[in-house]
Amino acid sequence: MAIPQNDLDRIQLWARERIPEEQWDEVRVEADVSQRHVDIVEVGPPWDGIGEEDRTPIARLRYTAKTGLWSIYWCDRNMRFHAYKDFEPTPEVQEQLDWLIDSGDPIFWG
């Protein structure tokens, strides 16, 4: 079972709303979707000014179809994701998104 479409729509809208549209040429937030998770990434211009855009992972939201729960993962400096222990899995993806904004934990937006 794939990620529920209404949750996916909510995540993508949330990502677009993080940065005002007039600043998107400088930085924006996007949701990269796979079958079981969504990576929240910060996208900026190429670091060298000529290559591909710079994509920095912020968090991973993982959906477990068997339980219907969403979990948050954080990304280390080696681009490996780890379960975030300070927030329990929840069936409401909006709770995960709110946590990313309101927690104040610099592990995500530091």
N, C-alpha and C positions, 0 to 999 in steps of 0.2 A: 504494500500500500504506500502510495506516495504521500508527500506533504499535502495536507488539505489546502485546496485552492484559496479559501477565504483567509487562512493564516498567511499564505504566501503573498496574497494581495496586501494584507495589513503590513507585513514586513517591508515590502517594496515601497509602499506609500510612506511608511515611517522613515525609511532611508532617504528618500527624496526630500523629505521635509526637514532634515537635519541642517542643511545649508541653504540659505536663500539662493534662488535661481540666478540672480545677478552675480553671484560669486562662484558659479560652477566652473568657470574657466580657470579658477585658482585652486579650488578644492571642492569635492563633493563626496557623498557617502552613497555606496551602492550595495545591493544584495546579490551575491553570486550564489545561484541555486544549484544544488545537486539533488540526487534522489532522496537522501535522508537528512540533509542539513543545508543551512543557509549561512554563508560567510558574510559578515558585515565588514566591508572594506572601505578605507579612505582612499580616494583617487585624486592624484595631483598631477601636475605637468611632469614631463620627463626630467629627471634630475640633471641630465646633461643638455636639456633644451632641444634635443633632436631625436631621441629614441622613443620607446613606448612609454605610455603613462606609468607613473609610479603607483603601485597598488599595495597598500599596507593593511594587513588584516587587523581588525579591531576585536572581533569576537566571532564565535561560531554558535549558532542556535541549532541544536540537534533534536530532531523529532524521532521518537520511538513509537512506531505504529502499534505495536503489541499493547503498550500501556496508554497510548494517546498523550504522552507527556513530552514537554519541551525541556531541554537542559541547556545551560550556558557553558561554553568552553572559552578559555583564554588562550592567547597565542604567545609563546615565548620568543626570544630573540633568534632562535633557530627555525622559526616558522612551524613549530610543532604545537598542536592544541592539547590542552589539559582541562579536565573537568574542573569547573569553578565550584568550590565547596561552600561558599557563603550564601548560596541561594538554591533552595530545593527545587527539583523539577516540578513543573506545573502544567496543567492542561491548557492554560490560557497563555498564548504567546505574547499577548500585550503586557502581561506581568513581567516577562523577560525583558521586553523592550523598555518598559518603564524603569526597570532595575538598571539597565545599561546607562540611562540618562541620570537617574536620581541617586544612585548609590554613592557617587563621589569616589569610587575606587579608581585610582590612577592606572591600574593594570589594563583598563580598557582605553581610556582617552588620555592617559598620562602624558 
